[in-house]
């Protein structure tokens, strides 16, 4: 279970829009649970929603940068802790004393 967490964390760092895709999947699941007595969607529809949300999130992430993420590491000001995915990707910094730090 712990390795799955790190896998998901790495995927979220690489694909900035994956959170929205996962939110869409969870919203669909919630709608299925709430409307379970009234609406019974076919399994193929559920599969299509899950795969479609992941594909759209992946394509959007590869074509477009999420807001607030620098285009390259050169845009990060030295000595300032970066925010967002650069920090999660494990960028290491060397301080004045020569000590390497990560996160």
Secondary structure as UniProt FT lines:
FT   HELIX           2..14
FT   TURN            16..17
FT   HELIX           18..34
FT   TURN            35..38
FT   HELIX           43..63
FT   TURN            67..68
FT   HELIX           73..75
FT   TURN            78..79
FT   HELIX           85..88
FT   TURN            89..90
FT   STRAND          92..94
FT   TURN            96..97
FT   STRAND          100..102
//
